[in-house]
Amino acid sequence: MSGRHEKEKGVNVQVLLRCRPFSEEELKNNAPQVVTCNEYQREVSVSQNIAGKHFDRVFTFDKVFGPSAQQKDLYEQAVVPIVNEVLEGFNCTIFAYGQTGTGKTYTMEGECKRSKTGLNGELPPGAGVIPRAVKQIFDTLESQNAEYSVKVTFLELYNEEITDLLAPEEISKVALEDKQKKQLPLMEDGKGGVLVRGLEEEIVTSASEIFTLLERGSAKRRTAETLLNKQSSRSHSLFTITIHIKEATPEGEELIKCGKLNLVDLAGSENISRSGARDGRAREAGEINKSLLTLGRVINALVEHLAHVPYRDSKLTRLLRDSLGGRTKTCIIATVSPAVHCLEETLSTLDYAHRAKHIKNKPEVNQKMMKSTLIKDLYGEIERLKAEVYAAREKNGVYIPKERYYQEESERKAMAEQIEQMGVVLETNQKQVEELQDKYVAEVRECSNLNCKLEVTEKNLDNTKKLLAKTEEELKKCRYDLKEKDYIISEQKKAENALAHQACVLQSDLEKALKDNASLFLKIGREDKLNTDNRVVVNNYQIELAEQLGSLCNIVASSMSQQNEHLHFVENLCHSFSDTHNKAVLDMKKKVKAGKALYFSHLEAVQNIVRLHKASSNAALEEISTLGSSNMQSMEEFLQSEGAEAASIFNDLQRTIESHQEEMALFARELRQRFNVSIEQTKDISEYTSGVLHKISEESTRLQNHATQTEEVQMKSIASFQKAYEDQSKSDAEKLIADMTNLVYNHIRRQQDLVDARLVDMKESAMANKKFLNTHVSSVEGITTDAKRKWQAFATQAENDAKDSADYSAAKHCRMEELLQQCVSTAESAFKQCKHTQELVTEMGGKHASEIVSLTRKASDTNEQHDAEIDIARVTAEEDVAKNSEDAIRYIDSVSELKQESISGILDRVQAHTKTLETFKSDHSCQASSVREKAEETFQQRYMDYEPSGTTPIRSEQDVPSKGSIESLRAMPMEALVEEFRENNSFESFESKELKPSLIPRSPLSQIN
């Protein structure tokens, strides 16, 4: 719905403004600039000086391009979207409008020739809208890879005559009078648009072809030099590009999309007096201005929504009919000059462009045609052209076909009807002229009557002037008297006003004082009332607090009595417990004293026994020490005597042993080295042998496991074969019983196959087992051969080492025998001496030992006796201590039971007392909280403080006027005022002075004094 509403509402015409830079001549003349462009805010301001005052007029457009704007900027910002809409199937129009010499042709065409330096045929920077649009169209069509056709037309409108700029050369060179006869007619197409009959349509396939056609057509355009432009266009040009693009629908149907782009370059409006146009140029300028004036009237009619739009008043407006208020999207490029000498034309162009912004078009997409429909229309056009050619060739009657004749007849009838309508309009205009003439005669008659009345009025005026002079003299006297009275009244009024003002001030001070007193009395009343209420609240709170405190005291007294009872009871319990505890302690003391005495008696007995044992031990030890000392002395004497002989023997033996020791150390070192080497070899052989034995054991275990597995597999296969054979035999026996003759052969064959299959499996398993055993046997053989080789090497090495050791041992053995013989002889002598010494020592030791044994035997007997006595004493002490400890334990248990009973009684009373205290605490907290709440309610809510109301007056000092100041306000007497006025204002000078208005306004007839 919104899209439909916008479609019905229409789209405004897009208006752009471009201001050219100063020309060389304008720069030489230092022409002032009156046009300022603001491209960002899209505004153009024009400076004007009217009657010595400076004015700035501001115009707003869709886009504004200043003097520094390039062709590329204008095209990319304004024209690219329009060309894209043409390719989408819209009809679009771009035309340039402006004063001559402002750059319309440059904007539209620019430099049409292609760049010679570009690789891809790029356009030069000065290329205009038309070549850039052509390049964009072909670039887009080629990028879409769609089938298309492009047709162009190029016409010129000169002096209201249409000329085809793309016509062949022989036609364009026809004489002028023939050309007048062959002007292209402008006709209605029956769809609200217009068409030019006989206009040449060129089909193009590339942009270069269009550039060639543009150059050819532009060369034919009528241009001339004027004072404003060296190459001024003297005609309007219309370059049209029609594009047909083939599209395929999802259903496979081919459709033709059509878009049309109209590029219009209007001739510039000019002032004939400034452009210097004469004769033919003046006529050209008149026709140009006439067509542009019609275009302006059409724009005004469209903006003001008039019922009649004068499209038919000019061929230019008829050509642009669809672009202005029709179904075409239109863009107007208005060009202006910044110089001051073009200010009038610049303002006209800006007003025209600003009005054109409000034109609304209703653009519609061209309906897509089916390919067959387009071909059919083309066939009809071809047939029509054939008929025209045939009629022209035969020259039979009228040289046009009947359809064209009928069409022209219908146009002629339409023109006749239009003439009739214009006749009716003329008649109505004549009637209006006659009515205006009648009104003119009536106005003339009325004018003559008014002249007579004017003469009578002039006579009355003279009489009135005389009366006026007398009246003015009297008026002067009256005014002087009135001025005098006004002066007196004003002075008295001044005094009266001053007194009245002073009275008002005093009255306001008095009223303020009364109000302050009233507010003070109100404040005092509020405070008294508040104090009374607070006193009542405090009294009530005091009574309630006394009651609550009395009840609280009663509760405390009852609680104190209960606590005293509890304390008395606890005190009695404690006294009874302390009495029983004291008794128990006394008994315990008696028993402890008795046990202590008994323990002391036992200890004394033990001490006596220990003393006896100590005395006997000391005597035995003294005897042993005396024997030991005597033995030591005898041993020392003997050893000293024998020591000298033993020392000489041992010295000899020591020297011999040292020499033997060195030789033995060397021999032991060499023997140790050889032994170490043999040990290492033996260790290696043993390790290798253990490894070989381990491998052999592993191989044997593997072989054993494999043998067992093989045996199990064979047993299982034999059992399964036996079972299968039995099952098959049973089933076959049953079948043989059923049908013996038919199945004997099959039975034998199946049994044979089953046996063969089983035998094959057993053979395969046997082969696998054999293969496995062969591999193991080979591995064991390798191990044994390797071990045999190692053992042989070890044996040879051990044999060699044994031979070397034997030789070395034999040599050392001889040396050791010699040394041993020397040692034996020395040892024999030492042995004999030692034997003699040993026998003497043994004899003395035997004697000493027998004596010590007898002494020790006596000491041991004594110790055994002492131990028996101590054991008896210990047993009796232990029995007494055990008996006493049992009695003490029993007594302590009884005391602990009594203590536990007393403690449980005290705990019961304490728990009861705790509950009583908890109830007392809850009651006390409730009473205290109620007292606290009552206090908060009383002193926070009911007890009110005085709040200031803000109405209490502020103390201020009154300004009381003095009697002298009041007397100074009194007015002067009447006679003094009159004399003062006459001195300042004489009657003769009163006329020349300007009367001043009275200071005190009054009514005209108010009484004075």
NORWO-V818952 format. One record per residue. NEAR is the number of other ideal C-beta (glycine too) atoms within 8 Angstrom. Layout:
near = <NEAR/NEAR>
//
This chain:
near = <4/5/6/7/8/8/9/7/6/8/9/9/13/10/13/15/17/13/14/10/7/9/7/5/6/9/9/6/6/5/10/6/9/11/13/8/12/10/10/4/5/10/11/16/11/14/10/11/7/6/3/4/6/6/8/8/9/7/12/6/15/7/10/12/12/8/9/5/9/7/12/8/9/16/12/8/7/13/13/10/7/13/14/9/11/15/12/8/9/13/14/16/15/15/15/15/14/12/16/13/11/13/10/15/10/9/14/15/12/14/7/12/7/10/9/4/3/9/3/4/8/8/11/10/7/8/11/15/15/13/16/14/14/12/10/10/16/11/8/11/13/7/6/7/4/8/5/9/7/15/11/14/15/14/13/16/15/11/7/7/7/11/12/14/13/11/8/6/5/6/7/8/5/8/5/5/6/8/9/7/6/7/9/12/7/11/10/7/8/3/4/7/9/11/9/13/8/7/10/9/8/10/7/10/5/7/11/8/10/14/13/8/13/14/10/10/14/10/6/9/11/9/7/8/6/13/5/10/9/4/6/16/14/11/11/13/14/13/14/11/15/12/15/12/14/12/10/7/8/3/4/6/7/10/12/13/11/12/16/12/16/14/15/14/13/11/11/14/12/16/7/9/4/9/14/6/10/6/5/6/12/10/9/14/12/9/11/14/10/9/15/13/8/13/13/9/10/13/13/10/11/13/10/6/4/8/2/5/8/10/8/6/7/11/10/13/16/11/10/12/13/12/11/14/8/11/9/13/13/14/15/13/17/16/16/17/12/11/11/8/6/11/10/7/12/14/11/10/16/15/8/12/15/10/10/12/11/7/13/11/16/10/10/7/7/11/4/10/9/10/10/6/8/11/8/8/8/8/8/8/8/8/8/10/8/8/10/11/8/8/12/8/6/6/5/4/3/5/6/8/9/5/8/9/10/8/9/9/8/8/10/8/8/8/8/8/8/8/8/8/8/8/8/8/8/8/8/8/8/8/8/8/8/8/8/8/8/8/8/8/8/8/8/8/8/8/8/8/8/8/8/8/8/8/8/8/8/8/8/8/8/8/8/8/8/8/8/8/8/8/8/8/8/8/8/10/8/8/10/11/8/8/12/12/9/9/10/12/13/11/11/10/10/10/11/9/8/9/11/8/8/11/8/8/8/9/8/8/10/8/8/9/9/8/9/9/8/8/11/10/8/9/11/8/8/10/9/8/8/11/8/8/9/10/8/8/11/10/8/9/12/8/8/9/11/8/8/12/9/8/9/12/8/8/12/9/8/8/11/8/8/9/11/8/8/12/8/8/9/11/8/8/12/9/8/9/11/8/8/11/11/8/8/12/8/8/9/11/8/8/12/9/8/9/12/8/8/10/11/8/8/12/9/8/9/12/8/8/12/10/8/9/11/8/8/11/11/8/8/12/8/8/9/11/8/8/12/9/8/8/10/8/8/9/10/8/8/11/8/7/7/10/8/7/8/12/8/8/12/9/8/9/12/8/8/12/9/8/9/10/8/8/10/8/8/8/10/8/8/9/8/8/8/12/8/8/9/10/8/8/12/8/8/9/11/8/8/10/10/8/8/12/8/8/9/11/8/8/12/8/8/9/10/8/8/12/8/8/8/10/8/8/9/10/8/8/12/8/8/8/9/8/8/9/11/8/8/11/9/8/8/12/8/8/10/11/6/6/7/8/5/6/11/9/6/8/11/8/8/10/12/8/8/11/9/8/8/10/8/8/9/10/8/8/12/8/8/8/10/8/8/9/10/8/8/12/8/8/9/10/8/8/12/10/8/9/11/8/8/10/10/8/8/11/8/8/9/10/8/8/12/8/8/9/9/8/8/10/8/8/8/9/8/8/9/9/8/8/12/8/8/9/12/8/8/12/9/8/9/12/8/8/12/9/8/8/10/8/8/9/10/8/8/12/8/8/8/11/8/8/9/10/8/8/12/9/8/9/11/8/8/12/10/8/8/13/8/8/9/11/8/8/12/9/8/9/12/8/8/12/10/8/8/12/8/8/9/12/8/8/12/9/8/9/11/8/8/12/10/8/8/12/8/8/9/11/8/8/12/9/8/9/10/8/8/12/10/8/8/10/8/8/9/11/8/8/12/9/8/9/12/8/8/12/10/9/9/13/8/6/6/7/10/7/5/7/4/5/7/4/7/9/9/4/3/4/3/6/5/4/7/6/5/6/8/10/7/6/9/6/8/6/5/6/6/8/14/10/8/9/12/9/5/5/10/6/5/5/8/12/6/4/7/3/6/4/4/9/6/7/3/7/4/4/3/6/3/5/3>
//
